[in-house]
Structure formats: structure tokens, C-alpha cells
Amino acid sequence: MPELPEVEITVRRLSAAVTGATVESALAPGVNVMKTFEPPLEELAGRQLTAIRRVGKMPVVEFGDLALLVHLMSAGRLRVFDKRASAKDRASRVLVRLGEGRELRLREFGTKQRAWAKLLATGAVAEDEAVATLGPEAWPPPPLEAFAAAVDQPRHLHPLLRHQRDIAGIGRSWVDEILWEARLSPFKQGAELGGEEVESLHAALHVLGDAIDHYEQTIGPDLPDEPPMPLKVHKREGEPCPRCGTTIEAVYFAEHQTNYCPKEQTGGRVLKDRRLSRLLK
Ligand SMILES: [Zn+2]
């Protein structure tokens, strides 16, 4: 599930690989992947790919005054290949064919088709609903005051920090790492945080920058579909906390889990699912 650090390394590597390339053709084999119809994707033919950047968890591929805004959702991946996709490749969603057989490809794994793209005027990307509604970027960290305002809400930190309209870029993996770094419970409410706790949480955003640095050192020009993520607590239930040695615990939800160190984050309390349901009432 690509979050801010994974999308950042993706756009950096893709940018180095394909900026300046000329588009031969572009098409969308994915049914319903394109959320815009005007201008059509064919408009990209003959254009130069001028930049690839990131907003929140979304890559933006620019072709002069047109831009492809991409939402990878959980299973989408953007990569460049040296050969064109087989027509039988059912993972293909959007194909941007470049010179010498190369292809920038949006693929999506699994059975669900959730990833989407919009072809927009480059100048209109910032006003698109998916972008205009984003909260401040989580990395580089926003000013402390802006961050404090973003999290000052009567909601649990775990969903709050993942809510892109409050702060952009964090998902189910990195939220656990940030909360662990800040020694805060995933079930503490944003509005309940004291000044020092807000400062700790803000300071903990450095884990996103550390992850980007890690990827810079470990990922070469060829992007893997699933880069090994340098996670310390997420999905590490049963392992010792890297800081204090206490066993990492988990709370399971329908589609995800949260992991935490009970000694350092919840005052020693182990939050089992039943207990959680009572807490949520
Ligand atoms: Zn610990």
C-alpha cells in the first residue's frame, strides 16, 4: 500500500528515468480507470513528459500543460518498463508508450479496480477536488501551528492521521510508526493532546523522511512493486519493541490492524478488540 515515502521514491526514480521522453501513444485498458474524458488520453501523443511529482499519496505526471493525476489506491503501482505490456496483462490500467519500446504503466493487482487517473490541465491540478481538499503535507512537516490545528479534533489519532483531508500522505503502515515514535496511543483523541504531545507527534513525522532516505539508499533505478518497508512496529505483533523490549500488541479491524507498544503508548494497557469496541462507544 503505497504511502508518502513509497510514492516519493517512485516519483523520484520515474522522474530520473522518463523525464524528457516523448509520448508515442497513450491508452487506458482499465475499464473505468479514467475519471475524465475531455481531453482524451490520445491528446498525449507527441507530447514530451516534462515532470513527475507527488501530492500527498498521488503521483502527478506532467506533459507540458496537461497532467495525469493518479490515485494508486491500495493496489496500484506506477512503473516504467522496457517493453510494452502484453495485451493479455489484466493488471494494465493506463499505458503511456514512450520511445524505444519503453512504457510508463499504471498497473493494479488483485481483483478490485479502484485505482484511477484524471487527465487535467496542469494548471487545474491544484483545484481538482482530490487535491484541493488535502490537508497539509506530512512531509516535509508542516509548521507546528498548522499541524496542531490539523490534529485538534475529537477523533482517535489512528484514523485522524490517515485522513487525507486533515494531513496528507500517511496511511495504515506509517501511522503506527509515527504514533510509536511519539509514544502516543492510537486511541487518544487529537483534541485531548497536550502541547508537549502535539510537539512529539509533530517531531515524529521525521520517520517519513527517514523512510525516504532509506529508500534512496536501497532502491536502484528499477523500482520493485513492493519495496521492503523499514517498519519497526506495524505488523510486528508478538515481537519485542525495538526501544523497550515489551511485546508489540495488535488491534484488528475489518481491513487493517494497528500495532503499538503497550508499555510506552497505552500506559501498560493491552487493548483487545472487545475492549476497543467498548472504548469506541
Ligand atoms: Zn516500547
Boltz pocket constraint, residues with backbone or C-beta under 6 A from the ligand:
constraints:
  - pocket:
      binder: B
      contacts: [[A, 241], [A, 242], [A, 243], [A, 244], [A, 245], [A, 246], [A, 261], [A, 263], [A, 264]]
      max_distance: 6.0
